Structures are given as structure tokens and as C-alpha cells.
Amino acid sequence: MTDRLLEIRNLQIDGESDEVWHEIIKDIDLNIDRGEVLGLIGESGAGKSTLGLAAMNFARPGCRIRGGSIRFDNKELTEESETALRKLRGVRIAYVAQSAAASFNPAHQLIDQFSEIPVVHGVKKRQDAEADAKDLYRRVLLPDPDGIGYRYPHQVSGGQLQRAMTAMALSCRPDLIIFDEPTTALDVTTQIEVLATIRDIVREFNTAAIYISHDLAVVAQMADRIMVLRYGELVEEASTRKMMSEPQMDYTKSLWAVRSFKKETETAASESGPLVKVNNVTAGYEKEDVLKNVTFEIHRGQTVAVVGESGSGKSTAARVITGLLPPRLGDIEFNGKPLPKDYRSRNKDQLRHAQMIYQMADTALNPRQRIRSIIGRPLGFYLGLSGQKKEDRIRDLLSLIELEPDVYIDRYPDELSGGQKQRVSIARALAAEPEFIICDEVTSALDQLVAEGILRLLDNLQREFNLAYMFITHDLATVRAIADNIVVMLQGEIVEQGPKQKVFSPPHHKYTELLLSSVPEMNPDWLDDLIAHRKRHGAMTSTSTS
């Protein structure tokens, strides 16, 4: 008797662009047995998410399943009615999306959204569903598991929201879960805990999983078998151990060799003083202080990386600098002069010189505006450009971010890849001609090849325009590549800061040591070895559950 749960044969999926259909999945075969975890890797646009969604016989708007067979538990899904598929999706096959922020309904509490599927499908009564939600919230290490479900999505961090979505996918105890970059939004310490939790739950319930990720080291910890995709085609397939130790194809080997970029020279502090200075800032929401007496500075041409786990205060510091969150105590200086604490009290010039690039380009770009309008708005608002001068500058900026103006200027965001959207976000920030840019996790949602291209682009722009960057990230590989100085934050306080070489050289602060030890390695045994080591030595684990 076979344990085969999912069998896909000769799958063909098309995507529509400019009213022309083109192949995006090309005759792919895929098998998954009960309890098996299959890893899907490949660069942006390889077809990973499209293939994962096809396991539910689902195609995104603008896509169509043109041919092939999709058999789940001996049922041919391509022949099932929409009514039958609705009964299957969310119950026996669940999906954990990459962007939790874009997937939750902002108008409903988390526990209501958790309970909806099991209640509607008659799997559980409402009271039982709520009790199960609290149990699963506890398992995925959410803080206050008995109370967090009564919050709305905007009242929790991105990392918390991603864990809530993982719990929600388990609400009906599905046979198959499709994990689409489920730890992208998580810092390294929280990622370790969530990866271990996902793996334990998958094993406990004998759940099969498709694990989609651009992080090869993460896939190595989770998958029994790996498929490498490129341009909608299968490049290579093997057991995880064989794939990690002996990749056969040149393309696979190139994925293994990414992250070669490193900033050429580190920039020292300028004698003229800092461009941005955060002076003894305390800030928070309602009665809670999130930042506690924080002080650091950023000089022209420098990149200061701000690192720490979810809830440590990194993004809150960015909100204070931009004036979105006035501090309770302390102030922000720009070019040696105090900035008004509230952005509404700042003049156009003060607003123009500090710009921000956001983590999720999907939600940061207006989907109803063409690229021309997205980049053109700050040109008109800050610089007063119009007509042909504005048009010429838009085209200059597109060329600067390495996108062909004639090809991209009239496209909408949903017609671009993730990396292309992030490049447009960079162009929009540059349009204001700022001196300082805050980069908030700008590469975390991108595959490693695309991320390296974005880092190279940012470095080139910094050298060309002498820009100062505040780089918020939980990716220490990125920090090693681009940072001059590092600020390490924990629970709203700075525990260590200084030049990169000093912070990364022992002896470390115990929390910095935790961060460094939590960066996944390509060894498939790394996660098991790390957990065992920490249990033996009672080592510090994540000190913040937010």
C-alpha cells in the first residue's frame, strides 16, 4: 500500500501579460508522500509559489492551469467542482502565505479568523475552535496565547502575525500544508523556534508539507527532498543531504554560491559630525515604552545596520526618526539641528531629506497606479517638476535602478517581480533627492540572487550620491555585506554598538552571541545540533516573544 498523498503529472500553467498568454510552469512532475516535506527553491519568478498553489488546483488571477494531472489522495482535482474544492481547501490542504500582513482581514480579530474555517466546515464548534487556537498559539510561541487572539492584525508585529497564520493553517489538522516563505518576516532567534515548532507539528500529525523558500539553509533544516526550479522548469531533484553535498547542475551550484557581495571599503565617521543623531530617545505606544533611552548616530556615506529580534524596537526607531511617532523623551538632530518631533510640523525640505524603503513592496506600492505615477509623485510634490522635465527624470531614475524605461514605465506593480517592485521603491525614495534613507528589511522578502542585486544597487547609489543608510534587518549575512557600524537592540534598549569588525569579533555581548549562533547553516543537522547544544548548556533562547 502506497503512502502517496499528492501526485502531479505534466503540469502546465500559463500567465497573462499584455493580453498574451505565456508558459510559467512547463511540464513539471511532483510527488509527496504522507508525512514528507518537499522543499521548493529557486530565484524570483521560478514558479515556486505557482506550483505550490497548484497542489490545491488553484491559480492566481492572471494565471490558468492549462494541462496536466493533480491527484490528491487518489482524487483528480482538475475534475472536481468548485464546491468540492472549497470543502478541500483550508481543511485537508492549507496554505501559509509569505505576507501575513496582506493576508489577514484588518477588520476582524485573529481568533475570529482562526475559528472561521473549522466552524464553517463543521470540523469544530466555536468554543472548541477558540480553545484550539489558544493551544496552537502557545505551540507556535506567541506571547499571551490566551489573549493575543483578541487583538486585530495591526496590533501585533509581523513576526507574530506570521506565527498566527501558521497556527490558523493547522486549525483543521490538514493532510498537506503549503508553506510559502513562512519565516521571511522573522528574526533569526524567533525563526529557530518557529522552524522547530513547524517541524515538530508536521511530525506529530504526520502532515505532508511543501516548503517554499529562497533561504537554502532553512530548506536544509526542513525538507526531506528538494526540487530546484528555474523559469518554470525542474532543474534538479534529490534528497536534501545529497542536494546539499553534491549539487549536479551548474545553476544549482550558483545558488549555493550566492552572497559573494561585500562592501568594498568601510566608511569612517566624518569629521563634520553626524548627519542623523538620535539623542536619548524614549518612545512607545499608549502606556508602553518600546524604545528606552536610545542614542546612536549615522554619518554621511555610512550604513548603520540596526539588528535585533522582532519587538526589539528597530522599526519603532525608524518611525521616531521620520516623525511618524513623536518621542516621549529625547530628540532627533539632522545636520546638527533638531527636527520637529511630529512629521506634520516638519517643512517639505525636512521631509524630503529623510526617505524610507519598506520591507514589503507588495503593500508599499499603490496597485492602481502605474510606475510612472508612483515615481513621479515625489518629483512633483518635493521638487515641483512637471511636464517633460518630470518625464525625463522618471526615465533617468528607472535607468538608475536598472529597469528599462520603455518596458516598465507604464506597467502596474502586479506586472513586476518582487525584485523589480523593490527597485521601484528605491527609485521612489531617490526621487525626493534625499541625504538619508531608512531601509526596513528591504531584502528579506527576496530570493538570494535578487537580494544580492539589490544590495549591489544600494551600494552603488550610496557611493554615487554619498547617501547615509539606516539598514534595519534580521539577516546577519546582509549586515556583514553592507554595514559600517552596527547597533544591536534588545527589548527597546541598545545592548551593543560600534564598528562592524568590533561588534562581530569576540568577546560578544551574550545577546549578540545568540544572534550570531542563530544564523542557519547549510548543514541539514544544524538545527538539531543547535537545539541539543542549547538544551545541554541551558543557553539563552529568544528573550522576547514579540
C-alpha positions in Angstrom: 0.0 0.0 0.0 1.4 3.4 -1.0 1.7 6.4 1.2 1.4 8.7 -1.8 -0.7 11.8 -0.9 -0.1 14.1 -3.9 0.9 13.3 -7.4 1.3 15.9 -10.1 2.0 15.0 -13.7 2.9 17.1 -16.8 1.6 20.3 -15.1 1.3 23.3 -17.4 0.4 26.7 -16.1 0.2 29.9 -18.2 0.3 33.5 -17.1 -1.2 36.5 -19.0 0.7 39.7 -19.7 -0.5 42.4 -22.1 -3.3 40.0 -23.2 -0.8 37.4 -24.3 -0.5 34.0 -22.5 2.9 32.5 -21.8 4.1 29.4 -20.0 5.2 29.8 -16.4 5.1 26.1 -15.4 6.4 23.7 -18.0 5.5 20.0 -17.8 6.5 19.5 -14.1 6.0 16.3 -12.2 5.8 16.3 -8.4 5.2 13.6 -5.7 4.7 13.9 -2.0 4.1 11.0 0.5 2.2 11.4 3.7 4.4 13.0 6.4 7.1 14.0 3.8 8.4 17.6 3.5 9.3 18.7 0.0 11.5 21.8 -0.4 11.0 24.1 -3.5 13.8 26.5 -4.2 14.8 28.8 -7.0 15.1 32.5 -7.7 12.2 35.0 -8.0 9.9 34.1 -10.9 11.0 30.4 -10.9 7.4 29.3 -10.4 7.7 28.1 -6.8 4.5 29.7 -5.4 2.6 29.0 -8.5 3.5 25.3 -8.3 2.7 25.2 -4.6 -0.8 26.7 -5.1 -1.4 24.3 -7.9 -1.4 21.5 -5.4 -4.9 22.8 -4.4 -5.8 23.1 -8.1 -5.7 26.9 -7.6 -4.2 29.5 -9.9 -3.8 33.2 -9.1 -5.7 35.8 -11.1 -4.0 36.2 -14.4 -2.9 32.5 -14.4 -4.5 29.3 -15.7 -3.9 25.6 -15.3 -3.7 24.6 -19.0 -2.9 20.9 -18.7 -1.7 18.0 -16.6 -3.0 15.9 -13.7 -3.2 16.9 -10.0 -4.2 13.8 -7.8 -4.7 14.4 -4.1 -5.5 11.3 -2.0 -6.4 9.5 -5.2 -8.9 12.2 -6.3 -8.2 14.1 -9.6 -8.6 17.7 -8.5 -8.7 19.0 -12.1 -12.1 17.2 -12.5 -13.5 18.4 -9.1 -16.2 21.1 -8.9 -15.6 24.4 -7.2 -17.9 23.3 -4.4 -15.8 20.2 -3.8 -12.6 22.2 -3.9 -13.9 24.7 -1.4 -14.5 21.9 1.0 -11.0 20.7 0.5 -9.0 23.9 0.7 -8.3 25.1 4.2 -9.5 21.7 5.6 -7.4 19.0 4.1 -4.9 21.3 2.2 -3.8 24.5 3.9 -1.7 27.4 2.8 0.6 29.7 4.8 1.3 32.8 2.7 4.5 34.8 2.7 2.9 38.2 3.5 0.7 37.7 6.6 0.1 41.4 6.7 -1.6 41.3 3.3 -3.5 38.1 4.0 -5.3 38.8 7.3 -8.6 40.8 7.3 -7.7 44.0 9.2 -11.3 44.4 10.4 -11.5 41.1 12.4 -9.7 39.8 15.5 -7.2 37.0 15.0 -9.2 34.4 16.9 -12.3 35.1 14.7 -10.2 34.4 11.6 -8.7 31.3 13.1 -12.2 29.9 14.0 -13.9 30.7 10.7 -12.7 27.7 8.7 -13.2 24.9 11.2 -16.6 26.3 12.2 -17.9 26.9 8.7 -16.8 23.4 7.6 -18.3 21.7 10.6 -14.9 20.5 11.9 -15.3 22.1 15.3 -17.8 24.1 17.3 -16.9 27.8 18.0 -15.9 27.1 21.7 -13.7 24.2 20.7 -12.1 26.2 17.9 -11.2 29.1 20.3 -9.7 26.6 22.8 -7.7 25.0 20.0 -6.5 28.5 18.8 -5.1 29.2 22.2 -3.3 25.9 22.4 -1.8 26.4 18.9 -0.8 30.0 19.7 1.1 28.5 22.7 2.8 25.9 20.5 4.0 28.5 17.9 5.4 30.6 20.8 3.1 33.6 20.6 3.1 35.8 23.7 0.0 35.8 25.9 -1.6 32.9 23.9 -4.8 33.2 25.9 -5.2 36.9 25.0 -3.4 37.6 21.7 -6.2 36.2 19.6 -8.4 39.0 20.7 -6.1 41.6 19.0 -6.5 42.9 15.5 -3.8 42.2 12.9 -2.3 45.8 13.2 -1.9 45.3 16.9 0.8 42.6 16.6 4.2 42.5 15.0 5.0 41.0 11.6 6.6 38.0 13.2 3.7 37.4 15.5 1.3 37.6 12.5 3.2 35.1 10.6 3.1 32.7 13.5 -0.7 33.3 13.9 -1.1 32.3 10.2 0.8 29.1 10.8 -1.5 28.3 13.7 -4.5 29.1 11.6 -3.4 26.7 8.8 -3.3 23.9 11.4 -6.9 24.6 12.7 -8.4 21.7 10.7 -5.3 19.4 11.0 -4.8 19.2 7.3 -3.1 16.4 5.4 -0.9 18.8 3.4 0.3 22.3 4.2 1.9 24.6 1.7 4.4 26.9 3.5 5.3 29.8 1.2 8.3 31.6 2.8 6.8 31.3 6.3 9.8 32.6 8.2 10.7 35.5 5.9 9.4 38.1 8.3 11.1 36.6 11.4 14.3 37.4 13.1 16.9 34.6 13.4 16.2 33.8 17.0 12.4 33.6 16.5 13.0 31.8 13.2 14.8 29.0 15.1 11.9 28.5 17.4 9.2 28.6 14.7 11.1 26.2 12.4 11.5 23.8 15.3 7.8 24.2 16.1 6.7 23.7 12.5 8.8 20.6 12.1 7.5 19.1 15.4 3.9 19.7 14.5 4.4 18.2 11.0 5.9 15.1 12.5 3.3 14.9 15.3 0.4 14.9 12.9 2.1 13.1 10.1 1.4 16.1 7.9 2.9 16.4 4.5 4.3 19.8 3.5 5.6 21.8 0.6 8.2 24.2 2.0 8.9 27.1 -0.4 11.8 29.3 0.4 14.7 31.2 -1.1 16.8 30.5 2.0 18.7 27.4 1.2 20.0 26.9 4.8 16.4 27.0 6.1 15.2 24.5 3.5 18.0 22.2 4.5 16.6 22.0 8.0 13.0 21.4 7.0 12.9 19.3 3.8 13.4 15.6 3.2 13.8 16.2 -0.5 14.5 19.3 -2.6 13.3 20.4 -6.1 15.2 23.3 -7.8 13.1 25.3 -10.2 14.1 27.9 -12.8 11.9 29.7 -15.4 9.1 27.2 -14.6 11.2 24.1 -15.3 12.7 21.5 -13.0 16.5 21.9 -12.9 17.3 19.2 -10.3 15.7 17.0 -7.7 17.4 14.9 -4.9 17.3 14.1 -1.2 18.3 17.0 0.9 21.5 15.5 2.0 22.6 14.7 -1.5 21.5 18.1 -2.9 23.4 20.0 -0.2 26.6 18.0 -0.5 26.6 17.1 -4.3 24.6 19.5 -6.4 24.8 18.3 -10.0 23.7 21.2 -12.2 25.6 24.5 -12.7 22.5 26.6 -11.8 22.1 24.7 -8.5 25.8 25.3 -7.8 25.3 29.0 -8.5 22.5 29.2 -5.9 24.8 27.6 -3.4 27.5 30.3 -4.1 25.4 33.4 -3.7 26.1 36.2 -1.2 29.5 36.9 -2.6 28.9 40.6 -2.4 30.7 42.6 0.2 31.1 46.4 0.5 34.4 47.4 -0.9 35.6 49.7 1.8 34.0 50.7 5.2 33.2 54.3 5.6 34.6 56.0 8.8 32.7 58.7 10.7 33.1 62.1 9.0 34.9 64.9 10.9 32.0 67.3 10.1 29.8 65.3 12.6 26.8 63.0 12.1 24.1 63.6 9.6 21.5 62.0 11.8 21.7 61.7 15.6 19.2 60.0 17.9 19.5 61.6 21.3 18.3 59.7 24.4 15.0 58.8 22.8 12.2 57.1 24.8 9.1 56.3 22.7 6.2 53.9 22.6 2.5 53.2 22.1 -0.2 54.1 24.7 1.5 53.5 28.1 4.2 51.1 26.9 7.7 52.3 26.2 9.1 50.4 23.2 12.3 52.5 23.0 14.2 53.2 26.2 16.8 56.0 26.3 18.2 55.1 22.8 21.2 57.0 21.4 23.1 56.4 18.1 24.3 58.4 15.1 24.7 58.0 11.3 27.3 59.9 9.2 27.2 60.8 5.5 28.1 57.9 3.3 27.7 55.4 6.1 25.5 52.4 6.5 24.4 51.7 10.1 22.7 48.3 10.5 20.2 48.1 13.3 19.7 44.4 14.3 17.6 42.6 16.9 14.7 40.3 17.2 11.0 41.1 16.5 9.8 43.6 19.0 13.2 45.0 19.9 12.4 48.5 18.7 14.1 48.6 15.3 11.1 49.8 13.3 9.9 52.0 16.1 13.2 53.9 16.0 12.6 54.4 12.2 9.1 55.8 13.0 10.6 58.2 15.5 13.2 59.5 13.1 10.7 60.0 10.3 8.3 61.8 12.7 5.6 59.2 12.5 5.9 58.5 16.2 6.8 61.6 18.3 9.2 60.5 21.2 8.2 61.0 24.8 11.7 62.0 25.7 14.8 62.9 23.7 15.1 64.4 20.2 16.4 63.8 16.6 19.0 66.0 15.1 19.5 66.3 11.3 22.7 68.1 10.1 23.2 69.3 13.7 19.8 70.9 14.0 16.8 69.5 16.0 14.0 68.1 13.9 10.3 68.8 14.9 9.2 65.6 16.6 6.0 65.3 14.6 6.3 65.0 10.8 3.3 67.3 10.4 5.4 70.1 11.9 8.3 69.5 9.5 8.6 71.5 6.3 9.0 70.0 2.9 12.7 70.2 2.9 13.0 68.4 6.2 10.6 65.7 5.0 12.4 65.4 1.6 15.9 64.6 3.1 14.8 61.5 5.0 13.1 58.8 2.9 12.1 55.2 3.6 12.1 52.0 1.7 9.7 49.4 3.1 10.0 45.6 3.6 7.0 44.5 1.6 7.0 46.3 -1.8 3.7 44.4 -2.4 1.9 46.6 0.1 4.1 49.7 -0.2 3.2 50.4 -3.9 -0.3 51.5 -4.9 -1.6 48.7 -7.1 -3.8 51.1 -9.0 -1.1 53.4 -10.1 1.4 52.9 -13.0 5.1 53.1 -12.3 5.1 56.5 -14.0 2.8 57.9 -11.3 4.5 56.1 -8.4 7.9 57.6 -9.1 6.5 60.8 -10.4 4.6 61.9 -7.3 7.6 62.8 -5.1 9.1 64.6 -8.1 6.1 66.9 -8.3 5.5 67.1 -4.5 9.1 67.8 -3.4 10.8 69.3 -6.4 7.9 70.9 -8.3 8.7 69.1 -11.5 6.1 68.7 -14.3 5.7 68.1 -18.0 8.8 66.9 -19.9 11.2 67.6 -17.1 9.3 65.2 -14.8 9.0 62.6 -17.6 12.8 62.8 -18.3 13.6 62.4 -14.6 11.3 59.4 -14.2 13.1 57.7 -17.0 16.5 58.7 -15.5 15.5 57.1 -12.2 14.3 53.9 -13.9 17.7 53.7 -15.7 19.4 54.3 -12.4 17.7 51.3 -10.8 18.5 49.2 -13.9 15.0 48.9 -15.3 14.4 49.7 -19.0 12.2 52.8 -19.0 10.3 51.9 -22.2 9.5 48.5 -20.9 8.4 49.4 -17.3 7.2 53.0 -17.1 3.6 52.2 -17.9 3.3 48.9 -16.0 1.4 48.3 -12.8 3.1 46.8 -9.7 1.4 43.4 -10.1 3.1 43.1 -13.5 6.6 43.2 -11.8 8.6 40.6 -9.9 9.4 41.1 -6.2 12.9 42.3 -7.0 11.6 44.8 -9.6 9.0 46.1 -7.2 11.7 46.8 -4.6 13.8 48.6 -7.3 10.8 50.8 -8.0 10.5 51.5 -4.2 14.2 52.6 -4.3 13.5 54.9 -7.2 10.6 56.5 -5.4 12.8 57.2 -2.4 15.6 58.6 -4.7 13.1 60.8 -6.5 13.0 63.1 -3.5 16.8 63.6 -3.7 17.3 62.7 0.0 20.5 62.6 2.0 19.3 59.8 4.3 17.3 56.6 3.6 15.9 54.1 6.0 15.9 50.6 4.5 13.5 48.5 6.5 14.1 44.8 5.8 14.3 45.6 2.1 15.8 42.3 1.0 14.1 39.9 3.4 11.3 39.0 1.0 13.6 38.5 -1.9 15.5 35.4 -3.1 19.2 35.4 -2.5 20.2 36.2 -6.1 17.8 39.1 -6.3 18.7 40.3 -2.8 22.4 40.4 -3.8 21.5 42.6 -6.8 19.5 45.0 -4.6 22.5 45.2 -2.2 24.9 46.0 -5.0 22.5 48.6 -6.3 22.1 50.3 -2.9 25.9 50.3 -2.5 26.4 51.9 -5.9 23.8 54.6 -5.2 25.4 55.3 -1.8 28.8 55.8 -3.4 27.4 58.0 -6.2 25.3 60.2 -4.0 27.1 60.0 -0.7 23.9 58.7 1.0 23.5 57.7 4.6 21.6 54.5 5.2 19.9 53.1 8.3 19.5 49.4 7.5 17.0 47.6 9.6 17.5 43.8 9.2 17.5 40.5 10.9 19.7 39.0 8.3 23.3 39.0 9.6 24.7 37.9 6.2 23.3 41.2 4.9 24.9 43.0 7.8 28.3 41.5 7.1 27.9 42.6 3.4 26.9 46.2 3.8 27.3 47.6 7.3 29.9 50.1 8.5 28.5 50.3 12.0 26.1 48.0 13.9 23.5 48.8 16.6 22.3 45.7 18.5 18.9 46.2 20.1 17.0 44.1 22.7 13.7 44.9 24.3 13.9 48.6 23.3 17.5 49.1 24.5 20.9 49.2 22.8 23.0 46.4 24.2 26.0 46.9 21.9 27.1 49.2 19.1 30.2 50.1 17.2 32.1 49.4 14.0 31.2 46.1 12.3 34.5 44.4 13.0 34.4 45.2 16.7 30.8 44.0 17.2 31.4 40.8 15.2 34.7 40.0 17.0 34.7 38.2 20.3 34.1 38.7 23.2 30.5 39.3 22.3 27.6 40.5 24.4 25.6 37.4 25.3 22.7 38.6 23.1 24.9 39.3 20.1 26.4 35.8 20.6 22.8 34.4 20.5 22.1 36.3 17.2 25.3 35.0 15.6 24.7 31.4 16.7 21.1 31.5 15.3 22.1 32.1 11.7 21.1 28.9 9.8 23.9 26.9 8.2 23.8 24.7 5.1 24.3 21.5 7.2 21.0 19.6 7.4 21.8 18.6 11.0 22.5 22.2 12.1 19.0 22.9 13.7 19.0 19.6 15.6 22.6 20.2 16.8 21.8 23.7 17.9 18.7 22.8 19.9 20.6 19.9 21.5 23.5 22.2 22.4 21.2 24.8 23.9 19.4 22.2 26.0 22.6 20.7 27.3 24.1 24.1 28.2 20.9 25.9 29.2 21.8 28.5 26.6 19.9 31.7 26.2 17.0 31.5 23.8 14.9 34.3 22.4 14.3 36.7 25.2 11.4 38.5 23.6 8.4 36.6 22.4 7.1 39.5 20.4 
